[in-house]
Amino acid sequence: MNYDITIILPCYNCGAYINKNIQKLETVTLKYFKKIEYIAIDDGSTDNTLSELEKIKKKIKDFKIIKIKNNSGKSNGVKKAIKISKGFKIVLYDSDLPYFKYLKKFFVNLKIFKLVIVNRRHKNSNMIIENKRIYNFIRIFIGNFISLINFHIFKIKTKDTQAGLKGFLNFPEFKKKKF
C-alpha cells in the first residue's frame, strides 16, 4: 500500500460543483492523512465533468480518473476503483459531499476502526419520500436485505448500506475477487 488513504469519488454530471468540492475535501483530508490517493469515476457524464476532473488532475499529483463511456451505475465504477486502489484504507464518498459536516469525526474514527459508515437513517436524519419510482423502492428493498446479511453474517448493526460516506480497510483480497 503506497497511500494512507484512497478516496473514491463516483461522479455523474457534477461538472458544476466537482472542482470546488474536491478543494473542500482535500483541505479537510490533509489534516488527517498525508499520503492521499484520489480516484474519480466519470460514469458517462453528459456535461463537463470529465474536463473538470482533468483540471483537478493537473493540480493534485495523486489524482486518477476512471472514464466509463456509457453510464453503467455507481457500483460498476466503484468496483473498478477498488481494484486499482493503493491506499491502506478506502473511503467511498459521493461527489456532492453529503455529510461533510461529519467528515472530521469520520476521519478520526477511520484512523481507529476498520469500518466507518455515516448512517443517514439515524434518528436525527431525515429522508424525504416524494415521487419515489419503482427503482427507489427496489434500492430500499436491496439495502434492507444487505443490512440483514451484514447483521447475521458479519455482526454489523447498520440499516444503511447506501450511505454516501463510508470507509474501510483495504484488504488485498479485494484485488483478487471477481465481483
C-alpha positions as CSV (number, residue, x, y, z in Angstrom):
1,M,0.0,0.0,0.0
2,N,1.5,3.3,-1.1
3,Y,-1.0,5.6,0.4
4,D,-2.5,6.2,3.8
5,I,-5.9,6.5,2.2
6,T,-7.7,6.2,-1.1
7,I,-10.8,8.4,-1.6
8,I,-13.0,7.1,-4.3
9,L,-15.5,9.6,-5.8
10,P,-18.2,8.4,-8.2
11,C,-19.2,11.2,-10.5
12,Y,-22.1,11.7,-12.8
13,N,-22.9,15.1,-14.3
14,C,-21.2,17.0,-11.4
15,G,-19.1,19.4,-13.5
16,A,-20.8,22.5,-12.0
17,Y,-19.5,21.7,-8.4
18,I,-16.8,19.0,-8.5
19,N,-13.8,21.3,-8.6
20,K,-15.0,23.3,-5.5
21,N,-15.9,20.1,-3.7
22,I,-12.6,18.4,-4.3
23,Q,-10.8,21.5,-2.9
24,K,-13.0,21.4,0.2
25,L,-12.4,17.7,0.6
26,E,-8.7,18.0,0.2
27,T,-8.5,20.8,2.8
28,V,-10.0,18.6,5.5
29,T,-8.4,15.3,4.4
30,L,-4.9,16.7,4.6
31,K,-5.4,17.5,8.3
32,Y,-5.7,13.7,9.0
33,F,-3.8,11.9,6.2
34,K,-0.6,12.9,4.4
35,K,-0.4,10.3,1.6
36,I,-3.7,10.6,-0.2
37,E,-4.8,8.9,-3.4
38,Y,-7.9,10.2,-5.2
39,I,-9.8,8.1,-7.8
40,A,-12.7,9.8,-9.5
41,I,-15.0,7.8,-11.7
42,D,-16.8,9.7,-14.5
43,D,-19.7,7.4,-15.2
44,G,-20.7,8.5,-18.6
45,S,-21.4,12.1,-17.7
46,T,-23.0,14.3,-20.4
47,D,-21.8,17.6,-19.0
48,N,-18.3,19.0,-18.4
49,T,-17.5,16.6,-15.5
50,L,-14.6,14.9,-17.3
51,S,-12.9,18.3,-18.3
52,E,-13.3,19.5,-14.7
53,L,-11.7,16.3,-13.4
54,E,-8.8,16.8,-15.9
55,K,-8.2,20.3,-14.4
56,I,-8.2,18.8,-10.9
57,K,-5.7,16.1,-12.0
58,K,-3.3,18.9,-13.1
59,K,-3.4,20.4,-9.6
60,I,-3.3,17.2,-7.5
61,K,-0.4,14.8,-8.1
62,D,-2.1,11.6,-6.9
63,F,-5.5,12.1,-8.7
64,K,-6.6,9.3,-11.0
65,I,-9.6,9.3,-13.3
66,I,-11.6,6.3,-14.5
67,K,-13.6,7.2,-17.5
68,I,-16.6,5.0,-18.2
69,K,-18.1,5.8,-21.7
70,N,-21.7,4.9,-21.0
71,N,-23.4,5.4,-17.7
72,S,-23.3,2.0,-16.0
73,G,-24.2,2.7,-12.4
74,K,-22.2,3.7,-9.4
75,S,-21.3,0.2,-8.3
76,N,-19.6,-0.7,-11.6
77,G,-17.2,2.2,-11.3
78,V,-16.6,1.7,-7.6
79,K,-15.5,-1.9,-8.2
80,K,-13.0,-0.8,-10.8
81,A,-11.6,1.9,-8.5
82,I,-11.3,-0.5,-5.5
83,K,-9.3,-2.9,-7.7
84,I,-6.7,-0.3,-8.6
85,S,-6.6,1.5,-5.2
86,K,-3.3,1.6,-3.3
87,G,-4.5,3.1,0.0
88,F,-4.3,1.3,3.3
89,K,-7.9,2.5,3.9
90,I,-10.5,3.2,1.3
91,V,-13.2,5.9,1.5
92,L,-16.3,5.9,-0.7
93,Y,-17.7,9.4,-0.9
94,D,-20.3,10.8,-3.2
95,S,-19.2,13.8,-5.2
96,D,-21.8,16.1,-3.8
97,L,-20.1,15.6,-0.4
98,P,-23.1,14.5,1.7
99,Y,-22.4,14.5,5.4
100,F,-19.5,17.0,5.0
101,K,-20.2,18.4,8.5
102,Y,-19.3,14.9,9.9
103,L,-16.1,14.5,7.9
104,K,-13.7,15.4,10.7
105,K,-15.3,13.0,13.1
106,F,-15.4,10.4,10.3
107,F,-11.6,10.6,9.7
108,V,-10.8,10.4,13.4
109,N,-12.8,7.2,13.6
110,L,-11.4,5.9,10.4
111,K,-7.9,6.1,11.9
112,I,-9.1,3.9,14.8
113,F,-11.6,1.4,13.2
114,K,-11.6,-0.9,10.2
115,L,-15.1,0.2,9.1
116,V,-16.8,3.5,9.5
117,I,-20.2,4.3,8.0
118,V,-22.2,7.6,8.2
119,N,-25.7,6.4,8.7
120,R,-28.4,8.6,7.1
121,R,-31.1,6.6,8.8
122,H,-30.0,7.7,12.2
123,K,-32.9,9.1,14.3
124,N,-31.6,12.6,13.8
125,S,-31.6,12.2,10.0
126,N,-34.4,12.9,7.6
127,M,-35.4,11.1,4.4
128,I,-37.9,12.9,2.3
129,I,-40.1,10.5,0.3
130,E,-41.6,12.3,-2.7
131,N,-42.3,10.9,-6.1
132,K,-40.5,7.6,-5.4
133,R,-40.2,5.5,-8.5
134,I,-40.0,1.7,-8.6
135,Y,-36.2,2.0,-8.8
136,N,-36.1,3.7,-5.4
137,F,-38.3,1.1,-3.8
138,I,-36.0,-1.7,-5.2
139,R,-32.9,0.1,-3.9
140,I,-34.6,0.3,-0.4
141,F,-35.5,-3.4,-0.5
142,I,-32.0,-4.4,-1.6
143,G,-30.5,-2.1,1.1
144,N,-32.6,-3.8,3.8
145,F,-31.7,-7.2,2.5
146,I,-28.0,-6.3,2.6
147,S,-28.5,-5.0,6.2
148,L,-29.9,-8.3,7.2
149,I,-26.9,-10.1,5.7
150,N,-24.5,-7.7,7.4
151,F,-26.1,-8.2,10.8
152,H,-26.5,-12.0,10.6
153,I,-23.2,-12.9,9.0
154,F,-20.8,-10.0,9.9
155,K,-22.5,-8.8,13.1
156,I,-22.6,-5.2,11.7
157,K,-25.6,-3.3,13.0
158,T,-26.5,-0.8,10.4
159,K,-29.6,-0.3,8.4
160,D,-28.0,1.9,5.9
161,T,-25.7,0.4,3.3
162,Q,-26.4,3.1,0.7
163,A,-24.8,6.0,2.7
164,G,-22.8,8.4,0.6
165,L,-19.8,8.2,3.0
166,K,-18.1,5.1,4.2
167,G,-14.5,3.9,4.9
168,F,-12.9,0.6,5.4
169,L,-9.6,-1.3,5.5
170,N,-8.3,-2.1,2.0
171,F,-7.9,-5.9,2.1
172,P,-5.7,-7.4,-0.6
173,E,-8.4,-10.0,-1.2
174,F,-10.5,-7.2,-2.9
175,K,-8.0,-7.2,-5.7
176,K,-8.4,-10.9,-6.4
177,K,-12.1,-11.0,-6.1
178,K,-14.4,-11.1,-9.1
179,F,-17.5,-9.0,-8.5
